[in-house]
């Protein structure tokens, strides 16, 4: 009976090593195709959902940055040197 238990344990370990090797091949193949997905799987985080930003919020955000006119010193001495 003991011999059968040991044989069963050996077979179970052999199967476990085989499954681990197959998993390693899959990860290697996936890494060659899509590295980002491999690292997401390893970290345990699901793939980020693609969120489409609200158009109005985007316009307000960027207009707040780009619409502010900034007046520089147009009589700076270094500008004369650049123009020459």
NUTIGU-382483 format. One line per field, with one value per residue: y, x, z of N, C-alpha, C in turn; residue number from 1; residue in three letters. Coordinates in Angstrom, 3 decimals, m for minus. Example, Ala and Ser with C-alpha at 12.3 -4.5 7.8 and 13.67 -1.06 7.14 Angstrom:
! NUTIGU-382483
npy m5.690, m2.250;
npx 13.190, 12.850;
npz 7.800, 7.080;
capy m4.500, m1.060;
capx 12.300, 13.670;
capz 7.800, 7.140;
cpy m3.300, 0.030;
cpx 13.200, 12.900;
cpz 7.800, 7.870;
seq 1, 2;
type ALA, SER;
! end
This chain:
! NUTIGU-382483
npy m1.189, 1.204, 1.573, 2.048, 4.505, 6.139, 5.946, 7.180, 9.758, 10.505, 10.489, 12.533, 14.764, 14.820, 15.420, 17.940, 19.415, 19.256, 20.701, 23.200, 23.808, 23.954, 26.181, 28.077, 28.171, 29.251, 31.790, 32.871, 32.956, 34.710, 36.958, 37.626, 38.469, 40.351, 42.292, 43.991, 42.876, 40.549, 41.546, 42.785, 40.581, 39.292, 41.129, 40.951, 42.674, 43.492, 44.070, 47.441, 49.315, 50.898, 54.152, 56.595, 59.948, 62.716, 64.986, 67.703, 68.292, 67.942, 69.971, 72.226, 71.934, 72.096, 74.537, 76.253, 76.207, 76.810, 79.094, 81.238, 84.132, 85.039, 87.651, 88.553, 90.209, 92.189, 93.912, 93.026, 92.740, 90.542, 89.647, 91.419, 90.712, 88.167, 88.730, 90.077;
npx 0.818, 1.944, 3.884, 2.315, 1.159, 3.422, 4.168, 1.963, 2.283, 4.672, 3.865, 1.969, 3.584, 5.183, 3.269, 2.513, 4.905, 5.021, 2.707, 3.428, 5.581, 4.329, 2.714, 4.737, 5.754, 3.505, 3.376, 5.812, 5.358, 3.180, 4.437, 6.134, 4.280, 2.530, 3.563, 2.581, 0.163, 1.073, 2.435, 0.328, m1.225, 0.544, 0.713, m1.762, m3.737, m6.613, m7.016, m6.860, m9.760, m10.915, m11.507, m13.536, m12.968, m14.962, m16.130, m16.807, m15.644, m12.980, m12.574, m13.042, m10.957, m8.569, m8.953, m8.775, m6.087, m4.794, m6.075, m5.387, m3.860, m0.503, 1.588, 4.644, 7.753, 8.329, 10.310, 12.740, 16.280, 17.686, 16.059, 16.464, 19.050, 18.595, 16.958, 18.741;
npz 0.000, 0.796, m1.164, m3.440, m2.735, m2.755, m5.443, m6.586, m5.553, m6.806, m9.489, m9.344, m8.699, m10.976, m12.924, m11.991, m12.369, m15.147, m15.879, m14.871, m16.521, m19.018, m18.521, m18.234, m20.847, m22.118, m20.916, m21.782, m24.558, m24.635, m23.626, m25.687, m27.530, m26.276, m23.977, m22.010, m21.130, m19.865, m17.612, m16.329, m15.645, m13.889, m11.808, m10.799, m11.312, m13.116, m16.651, m17.637, m18.003, m20.901, m20.764, m22.011, m22.244, m21.100, m23.454, m23.060, m20.563, m21.205, m23.091, m21.483, m19.629, m21.233, m22.509, m20.396, m19.972, m22.454, m23.433, m21.884, m22.324, m22.477, m21.941, m23.008, m22.406, m24.932, m25.537, m24.739, m24.394, m25.406, m27.434, m29.488, m30.216, m31.240, m33.386, m35.049;
capy 0.000, 2.363, 1.733, 2.678, 5.910, 6.826, 6.031, 8.192, 11.051, 10.766, 10.844, 13.836, 15.764, 14.882, 16.138, 19.337, 20.012, 19.363, 21.813, 24.435, 24.049, 24.405, 27.547, 28.901, 28.358, 30.179, 33.134, 33.324, 33.275, 35.908, 38.065, 38.002, 39.099, 41.487, 42.368, 44.703, 41.934, 39.640, 42.225, 42.994, 39.302, 39.026, 42.026, 40.595, 43.716, 43.237, 45.070, 48.726, 49.568, 52.109, 55.149, 57.696, 61.166, 63.575, 66.008, 69.040, 68.458, 68.092, 71.314, 73.189, 71.792, 72.609, 75.964, 76.958, 76.273, 77.419, 80.368, 82.318, 84.806, 85.493, 88.719, 88.580, 91.473, 92.209, 94.841, 92.427, 92.942, 89.340, 89.504, 92.198, 89.911, 87.063, 89.295, 90.450;
capx 0.000, 2.853, 4.524, 1.332, 1.060, 4.621, 4.059, 0.959, 2.896, 5.642, 3.092, 1.357, 4.642, 5.574, 2.192, 2.588, 6.041, 4.622, 1.763, 4.176, 6.378, 3.384, 2.358, 5.904, 5.759, 2.416, 3.767, 6.860, 4.727, 2.375, 5.368, 6.613, 3.196, 1.929, 4.228, 1.741, m0.813, 1.782, 2.698, m0.963, m1.598, 1.447, 0.404, m3.082, m4.694, m7.243, m6.710, m7.531, m10.864, m10.697, m12.504, m13.588, m13.171, m16.070, m15.636, m16.963, m14.636, m11.688, m12.516, m12.880, m9.627, m7.527, m9.153, m8.253, m4.628, m4.322, m6.711, m4.812, m2.808, 0.620, 2.296, 6.049, 8.441, 8.757, 11.439, 13.897, 17.517, 18.101, 15.255, 17.143, 20.178, 18.050, 16.456, 19.892;
capz 0.000, 0.887, m2.468, m4.333, m2.337, m3.234, m6.898, m6.869, m5.263, m7.868, m10.690, m9.103, m8.816, m12.382, m13.597, m11.554, m13.080, m16.551, m15.994, m14.659, m17.725, m20.046, m18.152, m18.531, m22.301, m22.449, m20.487, m22.697, m25.840, m24.425, m23.440, m27.012, m28.273, m25.573, m22.678, m21.050, m20.581, m18.969, m16.348, m15.669, m15.040, m12.772, m10.694, m10.296, m11.671, m14.414, m17.663, m17.434, m18.918, m21.674, m20.409, m22.962, m21.464, m21.469, m24.372, m22.470, m19.523, m21.867, m23.687, m20.388, m19.058, m22.114, m22.787, m19.233, m20.085, m23.690, m23.733, m21.090, m23.070, m21.675, m22.647, m22.646, m22.635, m26.333, m25.671, m24.081, m25.162, m26.102, m28.651, m30.540, m30.678, m32.040, m34.664, m35.891;
cpy 1.266, 2.637, 2.403, 4.163, 6.706, 6.980, 7.117, 9.601, 11.447, 11.200, 12.237, 14.960, 15.934, 15.665, 17.624, 20.059, 20.221, 20.551, 23.154, 24.797, 24.547, 25.855, 28.506, 29.178, 29.357, 31.612, 33.697, 33.752, 34.569, 37.132, 38.546, 38.777, 40.374, 41.555, 43.003, 43.752, 40.954, 40.295, 42.544, 41.716, 39.009, 39.887, 41.736, 41.640, 43.363, 44.343, 46.330, 48.894, 50.878, 53.071, 56.286, 58.967, 61.979, 64.735, 67.399, 69.300, 68.667, 69.484, 72.357, 73.141, 72.449, 74.080, 76.803, 77.123, 77.101, 78.787, 81.525, 82.920, 85.296, 86.499, 88.773, 89.961, 91.470, 93.147, 94.314, 92.548, 91.699, 89.101, 90.287, 91.403, 88.770, 87.584, 89.642, 89.197;
cpx 0.872, 3.518, 3.576, 1.157, 2.244, 4.606, 3.068, 1.514, 3.890, 4.924, 2.474, 2.395, 5.100, 4.536, 2.235, 3.739, 5.709, 3.692, 2.464, 5.000, 5.488, 2.982, 3.506, 5.992, 4.676, 2.789, 4.842, 6.277, 3.916, 3.286, 5.913, 5.551, 2.695, 2.474, 3.346, 0.756, m0.163, 1.970, 1.400, m1.422, m0.749, 1.118, m0.963, m4.139, m5.325, m6.874, m7.518, m8.630, m10.591, m11.852, m12.417, m13.876, m14.344, m15.533, m15.718, m15.916, m13.251, m11.528, m12.307, m11.470, m8.570, m7.724, m8.668, m6.746, m4.211, m4.924, m6.170, m3.648, m1.723, 1.390, 3.717, 6.620, 8.993, 9.935, 12.689, 15.115, 17.893, 17.295, 15.875, 18.315, 19.698, 17.585, 17.605, 20.483;
cpz 0.000, m0.469, m3.464, m4.012, m2.875, m4.747, m7.307, m6.619, m6.351, m9.139, m10.544, m9.236, m10.264, m13.189, m13.250, m12.268, m14.557, m16.752, m15.790, m15.896, m18.862, m19.782, m18.470, m20.032, m22.718, m22.096, m21.408, m24.042, m25.729, m24.282, m24.775, m27.785, m27.605, m24.147, m21.614, m20.366, m19.593, m17.609, m15.602, m14.987, m13.813, m11.558, m10.101, m10.603, m13.010, m15.390, m17.456, m18.479, m19.649, m21.410, m21.409, m22.177, m22.006, m22.298, m23.756, m21.393, m20.135, m22.458, m22.600, m19.809, m19.945, m22.444, m21.606, m19.293, m21.301, m23.972, m22.903, m21.855, m22.120, m22.512, m22.120, m22.942, m24.053, m26.550, m24.968, m24.989, m25.956, m27.370, m29.804, m31.110, m31.575, m33.387, m35.614, m36.477;
seq 1, 2, 3, 4, 5, 6, 7, 8, 9, 10, 11, 12, 13, 14, 15, 16, 17, 18, 19, 20, 21, 22, 23, 24, 25, 26, 27, 28, 29, 30, 31, 32, 33, 34, 35, 36, 37, 38, 39, 40, 41, 42, 43, 44, 45, 46, 47, 48, 49, 50, 51, 52, 53, 54, 55, 56, 57, 58, 59, 60, 61, 62, 63, 64, 65, 66, 67, 68, 69, 70, 71, 72, 73, 74, 75, 76, 77, 78, 79, 80, 81, 82, 83, 84;
type UNK, UNK, UNK, UNK, UNK, UNK, UNK, UNK, UNK, UNK, UNK, UNK, UNK, UNK, UNK, UNK, UNK, UNK, UNK, UNK, UNK, UNK, UNK, UNK, UNK, UNK, UNK, UNK, UNK, UNK, UNK, UNK, UNK, UNK, UNK, UNK, UNK, UNK, UNK, UNK, UNK, UNK, UNK, UNK, UNK, UNK, UNK, UNK, UNK, UNK, UNK, UNK, UNK, UNK, UNK, UNK, UNK, UNK, UNK, UNK, UNK, UNK, UNK, UNK, UNK, UNK, UNK, UNK, UNK, UNK, UNK, UNK, UNK, UNK, UNK, UNK, UNK, UNK, UNK, UNK, UNK, UNK, UNK, UNK;
! end
